[in-house]
Amino acid sequence: MKDKRVGKAFAMKEAESKAKAEKLQKMKKEFEEAIRSVEESVEKTEEIFGSKDAPMMRRMYQKDAKNLRKVYKLWSQGRYNGADEVAWHMDTAAREHIPDSVWHDIQRKIGTK
């Protein structure tokens, strides 16, 4: 009887672990897509904003992409306080590119949620 319970508990743990890994992969993919979207905006600045405003907007998008990559790296390394710190120093519009699932994960890990 005990062997069945141990086997069942192990199977449940394994299933939970697999589900967490899949969720994490989904979150990473979502974040990578958000970064890619901002990086694509860098390439389209002149067509979107015109030649006069393009240089300023290009620099802004480059900075946003760089900061998003920093947050991604820190978060994926488990350095949640650092990810939170970088995110809060970003412009609001840029910070909004951080997927909600990642933002909630960071907040949960540092104890603010």
N, CA and C atoms as an extended XYZ file, in Angstrom:
339
Properties=species:S:1:pos:R:3:atomname:S:1:resname:S:1:resid:I:1 pbc="F F F"
N         0.819       -1.191        0.000 N   MET     1
C         0.000        0.000        0.000 CA  MET     1
C         0.863        1.255        0.000 C   MET     1
N         1.906        1.232        0.845 N   LYS     2
C         2.790        2.388        0.933 CA  LYS     2
C         3.505        2.635       -0.397 C   LYS     2
N         3.888        1.567       -1.085 N   ASP     3
C         4.575        1.709       -2.369 CA  ASP     3
C         3.698        2.403       -3.400 C   ASP     3
N         2.398        2.105       -3.392 N   LYS     4
C         1.470        2.742       -4.335 CA  LYS     4
C         1.380        4.245       -4.066 C   LYS     4
N         1.312        4.610       -2.776 N   ARG     5
C         1.217        6.036       -2.418 CA  ARG     5
C         2.481        6.775       -2.796 C   ARG     5
N         3.626        6.155       -2.566 N   VAL     6
C         4.905        6.774       -2.917 CA  VAL     6
C         4.991        6.945       -4.432 C   VAL     6
N         4.594        5.916       -5.155 N   GLY     7
C         4.612        5.988       -6.619 CA  GLY     7
C         3.687        7.066       -7.133 C   GLY     7
N         2.500        7.156       -6.543 N   LYS     8
C         1.525        8.176       -6.947 CA  LYS     8
C         2.043        9.573       -6.621 C   LYS     8
N         2.621        9.737       -5.439 N   ALA     9
C         3.177       11.034       -5.043 CA  ALA     9
C         4.314       11.438       -5.974 C   ALA     9
N         5.150       10.480       -6.339 N   PHE    10
C         6.255       10.763       -7.256 CA  PHE    10
C         5.726       11.185       -8.621 C   PHE    10
N         4.706       10.484       -9.098 N   ALA    11
C         4.107       10.814      -10.395 CA  ALA    11
C         3.489       12.214      -10.368 C   ALA    11
N         2.848       12.565       -9.258 N   MET    12
C         2.246       13.890       -9.135 CA  MET    12
C         3.321       14.969       -9.118 C   MET    12
N         4.398       14.717       -8.374 N   LYS    13
C         5.517       15.672       -8.319 CA  LYS    13
C         6.109       15.870       -9.711 C   LYS    13
N         6.283       14.773      -10.413 N   GLU    14
C         6.848       14.822      -11.758 CA  GLU    14
C         5.936       15.616      -12.698 C   GLU    14
N         4.637       15.401      -12.605 N   ALA    15
C         3.675       16.125      -13.437 CA  ALA    15
C         3.691       17.620      -13.105 C   ALA    15
N         3.779       17.943      -11.820 N   GLU    16
C         3.856       19.357      -11.401 CA  GLU    16
C         5.123       20.006      -11.940 C   GLU    16
N         6.215       19.294      -11.852 N   SER    17
C         7.488       19.800      -12.331 CA  SER    17
C         7.440       20.059      -13.832 C   SER    17
N         6.848       19.137      -14.567 N   LYS    18
C         6.721       19.287      -16.020 CA  LYS    18
C         5.832       20.481      -16.357 C   LYS    18
N         4.736       20.641      -15.636 N   ALA    19
C         3.823       21.762      -15.870 CA  ALA    19
C         4.523       23.093      -15.597 C   ALA    19
N         5.331       23.155      -14.534 N   LYS    20
C         6.074       24.377      -14.222 CA  LYS    20
C         7.084       24.699      -15.314 C   LYS    20
N         7.769       23.676      -15.814 N   ALA    21
C         8.757       23.878      -16.870 CA  ALA    21
C         8.084       24.380      -18.149 C   ALA    21
N         6.926       23.814      -18.468 N   GLU    22
C         6.191       24.258      -19.657 CA  GLU    22
C         5.713       25.698      -19.498 C   GLU    22
N         5.247       26.043      -18.315 N   LYS    23
C         4.787       27.412      -18.045 CA  LYS    23
C         5.956       28.394      -18.178 C   LYS    23
N         7.098       28.009      -17.633 N   LEU    24
C         8.279       28.862      -17.714 CA  LEU    24
C         8.704       29.065      -19.166 C   LEU    24
N         8.682       28.007      -19.957 N   GLN    25
C         9.053       28.118      -21.375 CA  GLN    25
C         8.093       29.051      -22.106 C   GLN    25
N         6.818       28.955      -21.783 N   LYS    26
C         5.821       29.831      -22.406 CA  LYS    26
C         6.088       31.291      -22.030 C   LYS    26
N         6.414       31.529      -20.762 N   MET    27
C         6.700       32.882      -20.298 CA  MET    27
C         7.940       33.436      -20.995 C   MET    27
N         8.973       32.603      -21.122 N   LYS    28
C        10.204       33.035      -21.790 CA  LYS    28
C         9.928       33.383      -23.249 C   LYS    28
N         9.159       32.548      -23.917 N   LYS    29
C         8.838       32.789      -25.327 CA  LYS    29
C         8.067       34.093      -25.480 C   LYS    29
N         7.110       34.313      -24.598 N   GLU    30
C         6.314       35.538      -24.634 CA  GLU    30
C         7.204       36.768      -24.428 C   GLU    30
N         8.141       36.684      -23.499 N   PHE    31
C         9.049       37.801      -23.222 CA  PHE    31
C         9.979       38.035      -24.420 C   PHE    31
N        10.499       36.961      -24.992 N   GLU    32
C        11.380       37.083      -26.160 CA  GLU    32
C        10.645       37.735      -27.325 C   GLU    32
N         9.381       37.396      -27.510 N   GLU    33
C         8.580       38.015      -28.571 CA  GLU    33
C         8.373       39.505      -28.312 C   GLU    33
N         8.183       39.879      -27.057 N   ALA    34
C         8.017       41.294      -26.710 CA  ALA    34
C         9.299       42.069      -27.006 C   ALA    34
N        10.437       41.493      -26.669 N   ILE    35
C        11.722       42.148      -26.951 CA  ILE    35
C        11.905       42.280      -28.455 C   ILE    35
N        11.608       41.214      -29.186 N   ARG    36
C        11.746       41.235      -30.645 CA  ARG    36
C        10.858       42.321      -31.258 C   ARG    36
N         9.673       42.494      -30.709 N   SER    37
C         8.757       43.518      -31.202 CA  SER    37
C         9.343       44.919      -31.037 C   SER    37
N         9.944       45.180      -29.883 N   VAL    38
C        10.567       46.484      -29.652 CA  VAL    38
C        11.769       46.656      -30.587 C   VAL    38
N        12.550       45.601      -30.761 N   GLU    39
C        13.704       45.675      -31.662 CA  GLU    39
C        13.269       45.917      -33.107 C   GLU    39
N        12.139       45.358      -33.508 N   GLU    40
C        11.614       45.614      -34.848 CA  GLU    40
C        11.190       47.064      -34.997 C   GLU    40
N        10.711       47.653      -33.913 N   SER    41
C        10.320       49.065      -33.945 CA  SER    41
C        11.520       49.954      -34.240 C   SER    41
N        12.702       49.545      -33.785 N   VAL    42
C        13.927       50.305      -34.059 CA  VAL    42
C        14.112       50.441      -35.568 C   VAL    42
N        13.877       49.351      -36.274 N   GLU    43
C        14.077       49.326      -37.722 CA  GLU    43
C        13.024       50.133      -38.477 C   GLU    43
N        11.880       50.351      -37.875 N   LYS    44
C        10.771       51.015      -38.572 CA  LYS    44
C        10.575       52.476      -38.166 C   LYS    44
N        11.500       53.022      -37.393 N   THR    45
C        11.273       54.366      -36.843 CA  THR    45
C        11.082       55.427      -37.918 C   THR    45
N        11.903       55.392      -38.964 N   GLU    46
C        11.785       56.434      -39.981 CA  GLU    46
C        10.454       56.336      -40.705 C   GLU    46
N        10.036       55.145      -41.014 N   GLU    47
C         8.765       54.974      -41.713 CA  GLU    47
C         7.582       55.351      -40.820 C   GLU    47
N         7.707       55.162      -39.528 N   ILE    48
C         6.616       55.487      -38.603 CA  ILE    48
C         6.630       56.961      -38.199 C   ILE    48
N         7.813       57.494      -37.870 N   PHE    49
C         7.896       58.833      -37.291 CA  PHE    49
C         8.447       59.896      -38.241 C   PHE    49
N         8.913       59.508      -39.405 N   GLY    50
C         9.498       60.461      -40.335 CA  GLY    50
C        10.967       60.684      -40.029 C   GLY    50
N        11.663       61.238      -40.996 N   SER    51
C        13.126       61.368      -40.875 CA  SER    51
C        13.548       62.335      -39.773 C   SER    51
N        12.725       63.318      -39.459 N   LYS    52
C        13.085       64.294      -38.437 CA  LYS    52
C        13.129       63.662      -37.030 C   LYS    52
N        12.104       62.900      -36.684 N   ASP    53
C        12.005       62.324      -35.340 CA  ASP    53
C        12.609       60.928      -35.222 C   ASP    53
N        12.953       60.329      -36.353 N   ALA    54
C        13.437       58.943      -36.344 CA  ALA    54
C        14.672       58.728      -35.464 C   ALA    54
N        15.709       59.582      -35.540 N   PRO    55
C        16.894       59.319      -34.711 CA  PRO    55
C        16.593       59.272      -33.208 C   PRO    55
N        15.774       60.206      -32.735 N   MET    56
C        15.430       60.246      -31.316 CA  MET    56
C        14.618       58.997      -30.931 C   MET    56
N        13.650       58.643      -31.763 N   MET    57
C        12.817       57.484      -31.472 CA  MET    57
C        13.626       56.191      -31.569 C   MET    57
N        14.553       56.122      -32.501 N   ARG    58
C        15.411       54.937      -32.639 CA  ARG    58
C        16.215       54.719      -31.362 C   ARG    58
N        16.802       55.804      -30.840 N   ARG    59
C        17.575       55.700      -29.592 CA  ARG    59
C        16.685       55.252      -28.430 C   ARG    59
N        15.465       55.777      -28.392 N   MET    60
C        14.549       55.412      -27.325 CA  MET    60
C        14.215       53.914      -27.401 C   MET    60
N        13.880       53.438      -28.584 N   TYR    61
C        13.553       52.013      -28.746 CA  TYR    61
C        14.770       51.126      -28.468 C   TYR    61
N        15.950       51.578      -28.854 N   GLN    62
C        17.164       50.799      -28.574 CA  GLN    62
C        17.378       50.688      -27.065 C   GLN    62
N        17.191       51.792      -26.367 N   LYS    63
C        17.334       51.785      -24.907 CA  LYS    63
C        16.287       50.876      -24.267 C   LYS    63
N        15.056       50.963      -24.761 N   ASP    64
C        13.986       50.115      -24.233 CA  ASP    64
C        14.309       48.639      -24.442 C   ASP    64
N        14.778       48.289      -25.634 N   ALA    65
C        15.116       46.893      -25.932 CA  ALA    65
C        16.261       46.418      -25.036 C   ALA    65
N        17.247       47.282      -24.838 N   LYS    66
C        18.383       46.927      -23.980 CA  LYS    66
C        17.910       46.665      -22.550 C   LYS    66
N        17.049       47.531      -22.040 N   ASN    67
C        16.527       47.356      -20.682 CA  ASN    67
C        15.654       46.109      -20.570 C   ASN    67
N        14.846       45.849      -21.584 N   LEU    68
C        14.030       44.639      -21.569 CA  LEU    68
C        14.910       43.393      -21.567 C   LEU    68
N        15.985       43.412      -22.338 N   ARG    69
C        16.913       42.268      -22.346 CA  ARG    69
C        17.552       42.090      -20.964 C   ARG    69
N        17.859       43.213      -20.284 N   LYS    70
C        18.421       43.134      -18.930 CA  LYS    70
C        17.432       42.488      -17.968 C   LYS    70
N        16.188       42.953      -18.017 N   VAL    71
C        15.156       42.393      -17.138 CA  VAL    71
C        14.999       40.905      -17.434 C   VAL    71
N        14.953       40.552      -18.712 N   TYR    72
C        14.804       39.149      -19.107 CA  TYR    72
C        15.951       38.307      -18.555 C   TYR    72
N        17.163       38.794      -18.724 N   LYS    73
C        18.331       38.042      -18.263 CA  LYS    73
C        18.295       37.851      -16.742 C   LYS    73
N        18.041       38.929      -16.023 N   LEU    74
C        18.000       38.838      -14.562 CA  LEU    74
C        16.880       37.911      -14.104 C   LEU    74
N        15.711       38.059      -14.685 N   TRP    75
C        14.570       37.216      -14.315 CA  TRP    75
C        14.872       35.753      -14.613 C   TRP    75
N        15.403       35.474      -15.804 N   SER    76
C        15.650       34.076      -16.171 CA  SER    76
C        16.776       33.453      -15.346 C   SER    76
N        17.629       34.281      -14.741 N   GLN    77
C        18.686       33.788      -13.851 CA  GLN    77
C        18.194       33.660      -12.403 C   GLN    77
N        16.948       34.044      -12.180 N   GLY    78
C        16.408       33.977      -10.822 CA  GLY    78
C        16.810       35.152       -9.956 C   GLY    78
N        17.286       36.211      -10.575 N   ARG    79
C        17.697       37.416       -9.846 CA  ARG    79
C        16.528       38.415       -9.863 C   ARG    79
N        15.483       38.076       -9.113 N   TYR    80
C        14.212       38.784       -9.176 CA  TYR    80
C        14.290       40.217       -8.670 C   TYR    80
N        15.055       40.454       -7.607 N   ASN    81
C        15.192       41.825       -7.105 CA  ASN    81
C        15.859       42.717       -8.145 C   ASN    81
N        16.878       42.200       -8.803 N   GLY    82
C        17.553       42.965       -9.853 CA  GLY    82
C        16.635       43.243      -11.024 C   GLY    82
N        15.844       42.245      -11.425 N   ALA    83
C        14.899       42.416      -12.530 CA  ALA    83
C        13.867       43.484      -12.171 C   ALA    83
N        13.386       43.438      -10.941 N   ASP    84
C        12.414       44.419      -10.472 CA  ASP    84
C        13.018       45.826      -10.468 C   ASP    84
N        14.246       45.930      -10.002 N   GLU    85
C        14.927       47.230       -9.930 CA  GLU    85
C        15.088       47.843      -11.322 C   GLU    85
N        15.569       47.057      -12.268 N   VAL    86
C        15.748       47.554      -13.639 CA  VAL    86
C        14.397       47.949      -14.226 C   VAL    86
N        13.385       47.104      -14.031 N   ALA    87
C        12.059       47.379      -14.598 CA  ALA    87
C        11.485       48.691      -14.072 C   ALA    87
N        11.632       48.936      -12.767 N   TRP    88
C        11.058       50.153      -12.204 CA  TRP    88
C        11.791       51.414      -12.642 C   TRP    88
N        13.008       51.285      -13.147 N   HIS    89
C        13.731       52.452      -13.648 CA  HIS    89
C        13.478       52.701      -15.137 C   HIS    89
N        12.707       51.841      -15.757 N   MET    90
C        12.373       52.007      -17.174 CA  MET    90
C        11.210       52.987      -17.325 C   MET    90
N        11.080       53.535      -18.536 N   ASP    91
C         9.898       54.335      -18.845 CA  ASP    91
C         8.670       53.435      -18.740 C   ASP    91
N         7.553       54.030      -18.384 N   THR    92
C         6.320       53.261      -18.223 CA  THR    92
C         5.953       52.516      -19.502 C   THR    92
N         6.005       53.190      -20.643 N   ALA    93
C         5.630       52.559      -21.913 CA  ALA    93
C         6.513       51.352      -22.217 C   ALA    93
N         7.787       51.461      -21.930 N   ALA    94
C         8.704       50.340      -22.170 CA  ALA    94
C         8.427       49.206      -21.190 C   ALA    94
N         8.192       49.549      -19.943 N   ARG    95
C         7.926       48.543      -18.905 CA  ARG    95
C         6.671       47.739      -19.238 C   ARG    95
N         5.726       48.366      -19.929 N   GLU    96
C         4.483       47.682      -20.279 CA  GLU    96
C         4.697       46.546      -21.280 C   GLU    96
N         5.883       46.456      -21.864 N   HIS    97
C         6.197       45.345      -22.768 CA  HIS    97
C         6.543       44.068      -21.998 C   HIS    97
N         6.826       44.204      -20.713 N   ILE    98
C         7.103       43.012      -19.906 CA  ILE    98
C         5.789       42.243      -19.786 C   ILE    98
N         5.780       40.982      -20.202 N   PRO    99
C         4.524       40.215      -20.112 CA  PRO    99
C         3.992       40.166      -18.682 C   PRO    99
N         2.683       40.227      -18.553 N   ASP   100
C         2.053       40.187      -17.227 CA  ASP   100
C         2.482       38.957      -16.440 C   ASP   100
N         2.584       37.821      -17.115 N   SER   101
C         2.956       36.588      -16.410 CA  SER   101
C         4.341       36.718      -15.787 C   SER   101
N         5.258       37.362      -16.494 N   VAL   102
C         6.616       37.554      -15.976 CA  VAL   102
C         6.594       38.583      -14.857 C   VAL   102
N         5.880       39.658      -15.071 N   TRP   103
C         5.797       40.711      -14.056 CA  TRP   103
C         5.226       40.146      -12.752 C   TRP   103
N         4.172       39.348      -12.853 N   HIS   104
C         3.574       38.739      -11.660 CA  HIS   104
C         4.542       37.759      -11.005 C   HIS   104
N         5.290       37.028      -11.820 N   ASP   105
C         6.273       36.080      -11.276 CA  ASP   105
C         7.344       36.825      -10.475 C   ASP   105
N         7.839       37.915      -11.025 N   ILE   106
C         8.855       38.716      -10.330 CA  ILE   106
C         8.280       39.234       -9.005 C   ILE   106
N         7.087       39.803       -9.068 N   GLN   107
C         6.487       40.364       -7.859 CA  GLN   107
C         6.222       39.296       -6.798 C   GLN   107
N         5.805       38.125       -7.233 N   ARG   108
C         5.537       37.010       -6.307 CA  ARG   108
C         6.844       36.555       -5.650 C   ARG   108
N         7.909       36.480       -6.438 N   LYS   109
C         9.181       35.976       -5.902 CA  LYS   109
C         9.833       36.962       -4.933 C   LYS   109
N         9.610       38.262       -5.132 N   ILE   110
C        10.212       39.219       -4.204 CA  ILE   110
C         9.276       39.556       -3.054 C   ILE   110
N         8.071       38.983       -3.093 N   GLY   111
C         7.165       39.127       -1.964 CA  GLY   111
C         6.271       40.331       -1.966 C   GLY   111
N         6.055       40.934       -3.129 N   THR   112
C         5.155       42.082       -3.158 CA  THR   112
C         3.763       41.698       -3.598 C   THR   112
N         3.549       40.433       -3.936 N   LYS   113
C         2.206       39.964       -4.320 CA  LYS   113
C         1.857       38.747       -3.562 C   LYS   113
